[in-house]
Amino acid sequence: MKKVIERLEKLNEVIDEYIESGDFEKLLPLLQTRGEILKKLDIKALDEETRLFLQKIVEEDKERIARIEAMAQRFSEKAVNLTEGKKAMLKGYLNLSASAVSLTPGISTRIFIFSAAPTRRTCASV
């Protein structure tokens, strides 16, 4: 049983590291591994020390969940800000009218007007 507890302690340390670094892709397999280990335990046969350890894991998981929820909230706020920034950029493109004027006499002046799609432009001679 001591080996199982040591393995769970190591897994919990790595889980905390991945949560702090925001590496959720690596976090999920660790949680699944830990879950498989916990499923194999015979709860009726556990000694008091192991029960206290498992209770500690439950309390730590509550804290981990709170940290992950706070991170998710920050990600959500950042996503909203990015969306607003994207809309502002697109609005700027719609209002953009760039002109390339040739200053050489005798050469026609061309005005480039950018449409809503930045890859499409029209050219008119003045």
CYANA upper distance limits for C-alpha pairs under 8 A (distance plus 0.5 A):
  1 MET  CA      5 ILE  CA      6.92
  2 LYS  CA      6 GLU  CA      6.70
  3 LYS  CA      7 ARG  CA      6.60
  4 VAL  CA      8 LEU  CA      6.64
  4 VAL  CA     37 ILE  CA      8.32
  5 ILE  CA      9 GLU  CA      6.58
  5 ILE  CA     50 THR  CA      7.94
  5 ILE  CA     53 PHE  CA      8.34
  6 GLU  CA     10 LYS  CA      6.77
  7 ARG  CA     11 LEU  CA      6.67
  8 LEU  CA     12 ASN  CA      6.57
  8 LEU  CA     34 ARG  CA      7.25
  9 GLU  CA     13 GLU  CA      6.82
 10 LYS  CA     14 VAL  CA      6.91
 11 LEU  CA     15 ILE  CA      6.52
 11 LEU  CA     30 LEU  CA      7.40
 11 LEU  CA     34 ARG  CA      7.52
 12 ASN  CA     16 ASP  CA      6.66
 13 GLU  CA     17 GLU  CA      6.85
 14 VAL  CA     18 TYR  CA      6.71
 15 ILE  CA     19 ILE  CA      6.70
 15 ILE  CA     27 LEU  CA      6.62
 15 ILE  CA     30 LEU  CA      7.32
 15 ILE  CA     31 LEU  CA      8.03
 16 ASP  CA     20 GLU  CA      6.66
 16 ASP  CA     64 ARG  CA      8.12
 17 GLU  CA     21 SER  CA      6.68
 18 TYR  CA     22 GLY  CA      6.32
 18 TYR  CA     23 ASP  CA      5.50
 18 TYR  CA     24 PHE  CA      7.17
 18 TYR  CA     26 LYS  CA      7.56
 18 TYR  CA     27 LEU  CA      6.42
 19 ILE  CA     23 ASP  CA      6.82
 19 ILE  CA     24 PHE  CA      7.34
 19 ILE  CA     27 LEU  CA      7.71
 19 ILE  CA     64 ARG  CA      8.20
 19 ILE  CA     67 ARG  CA      8.44
 19 ILE  CA     68 ILE  CA      7.58
 23 ASP  CA     27 LEU  CA      6.89
 24 PHE  CA     28 LEU  CA      6.88
 25 GLU  CA     29 PRO  CA      8.25
 26 LYS  CA     30 LEU  CA      7.37
 27 LEU  CA     31 LEU  CA      6.81
 28 LEU  CA     32 GLN  CA      6.73
 29 PRO  CA     33 THR  CA      6.62
 30 LEU  CA     34 ARG  CA      6.62
 31 LEU  CA     35 GLY  CA      6.54
 32 GLN  CA     36 GLU  CA      6.75
 33 THR  CA     37 ILE  CA      6.90
 34 ARG  CA     38 LEU  CA      6.72
 35 GLY  CA     39 LYS  CA      6.65
 36 GLU  CA     40 LYS  CA      7.03
 37 ILE  CA     41 LEU  CA      7.43
 41 LEU  CA     46 LEU  CA      8.40
 42 ASP  CA     46 LEU  CA      7.15
 46 LEU  CA     50 THR  CA      6.54
 46 LEU  CA     51 ARG  CA      6.89
 47 ASP  CA     51 ARG  CA      6.87
 48 GLU  CA     52 LEU  CA      6.69
 49 GLU  CA     53 PHE  CA      6.71
 50 THR  CA     54 LEU  CA      6.67
 51 ARG  CA     55 GLN  CA      6.65
 52 LEU  CA     56 LYS  CA      6.65
 53 PHE  CA     57 ILE  CA      6.86
 54 LEU  CA     58 VAL  CA      6.90
 55 GLN  CA     59 GLU  CA      6.93
 56 LYS  CA     60 GLU  CA      6.63
 57 ILE  CA     61 ASP  CA      6.48
 58 VAL  CA     62 LYS  CA      6.92
 59 GLU  CA     63 GLU  CA      7.21
 60 GLU  CA     64 ARG  CA      6.67
 61 ASP  CA     65 ILE  CA      6.51
 62 LYS  CA     66 ALA  CA      6.86
 63 GLU  CA     67 ARG  CA      6.81
 64 ARG  CA     68 ILE  CA      6.66
 65 ILE  CA     69 GLU  CA      6.57
 66 ALA  CA     70 ALA  CA      6.71
 67 ARG  CA     71 MET  CA      6.73
 68 ILE  CA     72 ALA  CA      6.58
 69 GLU  CA     73 GLN  CA      6.68
 70 ALA  CA     74 ARG  CA      6.87
 71 MET  CA     75 PHE  CA      6.67
 72 ALA  CA     76 SER  CA      6.58
 73 GLN  CA     77 GLU  CA      6.76
 74 ARG  CA     78 LYS  CA      6.66
 75 PHE  CA     79 ALA  CA      6.60
 76 SER  CA     80 VAL  CA      6.85
 77 GLU  CA     81 ASN  CA      6.81
 78 LYS  CA     82 LEU  CA      6.59
 79 ALA  CA     83 THR  CA      6.63
 80 VAL  CA     84 GLU  CA      6.72
 81 ASN  CA     85 GLY  CA      6.63
 82 LEU  CA     86 LYS  CA      6.58
 83 THR  CA     87 LYS  CA      6.74
 84 GLU  CA     88 ALA  CA      6.74
 85 GLY  CA     89 MET  CA      6.69
 86 LYS  CA     90 LEU  CA      6.72
 87 LYS  CA     91 LYS  CA      6.58
 88 ALA  CA     92 GLY  CA      6.61
 89 MET  CA     93 TYR  CA      6.79
 90 LEU  CA     94 LEU  CA      6.76
 90 LEU  CA    116 ALA  CA      8.33
 91 LYS  CA     95 ASN  CA      6.84
 92 GLY  CA     96 LEU  CA      6.46
 93 TYR  CA    114 PHE  CA      8.14
 93 TYR  CA    115 SER  CA      8.31
 93 TYR  CA    116 ALA  CA      7.01
 93 TYR  CA    118 PRO  CA      7.78
 94 LEU  CA    114 PHE  CA      8.16
 94 LEU  CA    115 SER  CA      7.04
 94 LEU  CA    116 ALA  CA      5.59
 96 LEU  CA    113 ILE  CA      8.35
 96 LEU  CA    114 PHE  CA      7.19
 97 SER  CA    112 PHE  CA      7.77
 97 SER  CA    113 ILE  CA      5.72
 97 SER  CA    114 PHE  CA      6.47
 98 ALA  CA    111 ILE  CA      7.97
 98 ALA  CA    112 PHE  CA      6.52
 98 ALA  CA    113 ILE  CA      6.61
 98 ALA  CA    114 PHE  CA      7.58
 99 SER  CA    110 ARG  CA      7.94
 99 SER  CA    111 ILE  CA      5.29
 99 SER  CA    112 PHE  CA      5.67
 99 SER  CA    113 ILE  CA      7.55
100 ALA  CA    109 THR  CA      8.44
100 ALA  CA    110 ARG  CA      6.87
100 ALA  CA    111 ILE  CA      6.26
100 ALA  CA    112 PHE  CA      6.99
101 VAL  CA    109 THR  CA      6.01
101 VAL  CA    110 ARG  CA      6.44
101 VAL  CA    111 ILE  CA      7.12
102 SER  CA    107 ILE  CA      7.51
102 SER  CA    108 SER  CA      7.81
102 SER  CA    109 THR  CA      5.99
102 SER  CA    110 ARG  CA      7.72
103 LEU  CA    109 THR  CA      8.44
108 SER  CA    125 SER  CA      7.07
108 SER  CA    126 VAL  CA      7.26
109 THR  CA    125 SER  CA      6.47
109 THR  CA    126 VAL  CA      6.04
110 ARG  CA    123 CYS  CA      7.06
110 ARG  CA    124 ALA  CA      6.37
110 ARG  CA    125 SER  CA      5.33
110 ARG  CA    126 VAL  CA      6.68
111 ILE  CA    123 CYS  CA      6.51
111 ILE  CA    124 ALA  CA      6.27
111 ILE  CA    125 SER  CA      7.19
111 ILE  CA    126 VAL  CA      7.89
112 PHE  CA    121 ARG  CA      7.22
112 PHE  CA    122 THR  CA      6.56
112 PHE  CA    123 CYS  CA      5.52
112 PHE  CA    124 ALA  CA      7.44
113 ILE  CA    121 ARG  CA      6.38
113 ILE  CA    122 THR  CA      6.20
113 ILE  CA    123 CYS  CA      7.17
114 PHE  CA    118 PRO  CA      6.77
114 PHE  CA    120 ARG  CA      7.21
114 PHE  CA    121 ARG  CA      5.32
114 PHE  CA    122 THR  CA      7.36
115 SER  CA    120 ARG  CA      6.65
115 SER  CA    121 ARG  CA      6.35
115 SER  CA    122 THR  CA      8.27
116 ALA  CA    120 ARG  CA      8.48
